[in-house]
Amino acid sequence: MSHSIRSHIRKPISAAKRLMQRRRRSKGRRRGVVEKKVRKLQRIIPGGQETVHPDRLFDLTANYILHLRLQINLLHALSKVYSSHV
């Protein structure tokens, strides 16, 4: 058999080995997707750009969500007070 023909013939691989190869490829893609989402979150959250560690970023995110929720509650209460005086 010549070299060019041999290079095109593949040895059969097991289903388990194929699955492991697929998982390795998808794991890299998932990591890229997660990193992209973390960078987006860093841009949205105040102080997120300075934070390198994801745990700290998630703490900042939780605190920011709480802060926004409190602002909504305050504005809702103020709107009730002022609408009753009109």
VENBELKA-V63684 format. One line per field, one symbol per residue. ss: DSSP state (H for helix, E for strand, L for the rest). phi: phi as a letter, one per 40 degrees, with the letter a starting at -180 (. if undefined). A space follows every 50 residues. Layout:
ss = ???
phi = ???
This chain:
ss = LLHHHHHHLLLLLLHHHHHHHHHHHHHHHHHHHHHHHHHHHHHHLLLLLL LLLHHHHHHHHHHHHHHHHHHHHHHHHHHHHHHHLL
phi = .ccccccccbccbccccccccccccccccccccccccccccccccdgccc cccddccccccccccccccccccccccccccccccc
